[in-house]
Amino acid sequence: MSSTNSAILQCGRFRLTLARPLVMGILNVTSDSFSDGGRFVNYSTASAHAQKMIDEGADIIDIGGESTRPGASSVPLNKELTRVLFLIEKLLNIGVPISIDTYKPNMMRAALNVGVDLINDIWGFRQPGAIDAVRDTFCGLCVMHMQGTPSTMQYEPQYRNVVTNIYNFLDERIRLLEQAGIAKNRLCADPGFGFGKTTENNFMLLRELSRAVPASVPTLVGLSRKLMIGEATGRSVPQQRIAGSLAGMLAAIDRGAAIVRVHDVAPTVDALKVWQAIRGRSWCCAQSTHEAHYEK
C-alpha cells in the first residue's frame, strides 16, 4: 500500500489518512536503548521531548519502555509498566496518537486501559494472549518481523530468501489477525530492519521493500540511526547517522512506505517536504491527518 493513496489507518481515537508519509517519533524511556538510552527516563524530560517532536511535525509518538536493541535483556513487566503508564496518561491530550512499543500482552492491556492508540509489537502478536489483548478494541496494530529474540537475533541470522521469508511471515500474521476478527484498516506491517538481519539482508529488504511487505496494509519502516546505516557510512556513533538515515528513509518512501519511525523528526519532515514538492504535492494540504473517531 503506497503512501501516495488516501487510505485510512484506524488508530484508536484517531483515523490517520495516508495521503502523505506519516512520521512516527521515537520516545524511549529506557536506560539502555542503542541511540538515546537514559536521555528521557524523567517524566518531564520525556514529555518535553514528545512535545518538541510534535512541534517539529511528528504525526505519532511511539513510547518504548524496554530496549529491543541487539543483545538487550527483557525488562520485568512491573518495571515496564512503571516507566510508561503515567507517561501515556500525561500525553493523551497532546493531539496525536500515542503508540506503545511492547510485545507483552499484559502491558498491552494496561496501556489500552489508559487510552493508548497503537500497539507496536516486535513479535508480530505471537506471544500467547497478545491477539486476545487487542482483539476487541479500536487500536491500531503494527505487525513486525523478527528472527530470534532481541538477545539472540544478531547471532548469524540466516534466510533461504530474506524477501520471500519476510513477506510470507507478515502475510500469515495479517491473515491470522483478520481471522481473529481484527479489521484490516487497523493493521500496518514492519519488515523489521535490524531485527535478526545482516546488513546485506537489510539492504536487500530496502531495495525490494515493495515485495517484502503485503500490499494490503500500510508499510511502517524503522531505519533511523541503525547499524546498517553506520556500516554503509562508516559512522560508528548512532547520533552521527542522521544524513544516512534520511537517505534510507527516502528510499523506503519511494518504495511504498507509508509511515517512518525516526529519532530525528525535524530533518525527516524537511526531507519529506522536499520529496513531496518534487512530486508536485503540497505537504500542508496533506497535513490534516488526525481525526478524532472513537472514545475509549
Buried (B, 14 or more C-beta within 10 A) or exposed (E): BBBBEEBBBBBBBBBBBBBBBBBBBBBBBBEBBBBBBEBBEEEEEBBEBBBEBBEBBBBBBBBBBBBBBBEBEBBEBEEBBEBBBEBBBBBBEBEBBBBBBBBBBBBBBBBBEBBBBBBBBBBBBBBEEBBEBBEEBBBBBBBBBBBBBBBEBBEEBEBEEBBEBBBEBBBEBBEBBBEEEBEEBBBBBBBBBBBBBBBEBBBBBBEBBBBBBBEBBBBBBBBBBBBBBBBBBEBEEBEBBBBBBBBBBBBBBBBBBBBBBBBBBBBBBBBBBEBBEEEEBEBEEBEEBBEEBBEB
